[in-house]
Amino acid sequence: MTRKQALDDPQIAATAWARFRRIMVWMAGGGALCVIASLIFLRLWAGPMPIHMVIATILGVWLTFMLGTGLMALVFLSSGTGHDEQVIDRIKDEVIENE
């Protein structure tokens, strides 16, 4: 019988996904701070803004921040659980190294 590894083990997966959610909640707050900073900067630099620009700025800054955060958190999730080590490199023996 083989031992479950990485995210195949329910206990490891539960811990890893809880950590992922905790990171994303904190980063959502960080994204909100970035949105507030962006709106303050635009207000000081350009003056009053139409509501459409405010909404576009909020969505653009926050969603971009969260997309980057989510992708990096998934990289850490994959690496931290040992999931990356399970990958089988099928062409490893076929690669000729230049010496």
C-alpha positions in Angstrom: 0.0 0.0 0.0 1.4 3.4 -1.0 1.2 6.3 1.4 -0.8 9.3 0.3 1.4 12.4 -0.4 0.9 16.1 -0.6 -2.6 17.2 -1.3 -3.8 13.6 -1.7 -3.8 13.2 2.1 -7.0 14.9 3.4 -5.3 16.1 6.6 -2.4 17.8 4.8 -4.9 19.2 2.2 -7.2 20.6 5.0 -4.2 22.3 6.7 -2.8 23.7 3.4 -6.2 25.0 2.2 -6.9 26.6 5.6 -3.5 28.4 5.3 -4.3 29.4 1.8 -7.6 31.0 2.8 -5.9 32.7 5.8 -3.4 34.3 3.4 -6.1 35.4 1.0 -8.1 37.0 3.7 -5.1 39.0 4.9 -4.2 39.9 1.3 -7.8 41.1 0.6 -7.3 43.6 3.4 -3.9 44.6 1.9 -5.7 45.0 -1.5 -8.3 47.3 0.2 -5.4 49.4 1.6 -3.9 49.6 -1.9 -7.3 50.7 -3.3 -7.6 53.4 -0.7 -4.1 54.6 -1.3 -4.8 54.7 -5.1 -8.0 56.7 -4.7 -6.3 59.2 -2.4 -3.4 59.6 -4.8 -5.7 60.1 -7.8 -7.8 62.6 -5.8 -4.8 64.7 -5.0 -3.2 64.4 -8.4 -6.3 64.8 -10.7 -8.9 66.3 -8.4 -12.5 65.1 -8.2 -13.3 62.0 -10.3 -16.5 60.8 -11.8 -18.1 57.8 -10.1 -17.3 55.6 -13.1 -13.6 56.2 -12.7 -13.8 55.5 -9.0 -15.5 52.2 -9.6 -13.1 51.3 -12.3 -10.1 52.1 -10.1 -11.5 50.1 -7.2 -12.2 47.1 -9.4 -9.0 47.3 -11.4 -6.6 47.8 -8.5 -8.2 45.3 -6.1 -8.7 42.5 -8.8 -5.2 42.9 -10.1 -3.8 42.8 -6.5 -5.9 39.7 -5.7 -5.0 37.9 -9.0 -1.3 38.3 -8.2 -1.8 37.3 -4.6 -3.8 34.2 -5.5 -1.3 33.0 -8.1 1.6 33.4 -5.7 -0.3 31.8 -2.8 -1.0 28.8 -5.1 2.7 28.5 -5.9 3.5 28.5 -2.1 0.7 25.9 -1.6 2.0 23.6 -4.2 5.6 23.9 -3.1 4.9 23.8 0.7 2.8 20.6 0.5 5.4 18.6 -1.5 3.0 18.5 -4.5 5.8 19.8 -6.8 8.0 16.8 -5.9 5.4 14.4 -7.2 5.8 15.6 -10.8 7.3 13.0 -13.0 9.8 14.4 -15.6 9.3 12.1 -18.5 12.0 13.7 -20.7 14.7 14.1 -18.0 16.8 11.2 -19.5 16.4 12.5 -23.1 17.9 15.9 -22.5 21.5 16.1 -23.5 23.6 18.4 -21.4 26.2 20.6 -23.1 29.5 20.2 -21.6 
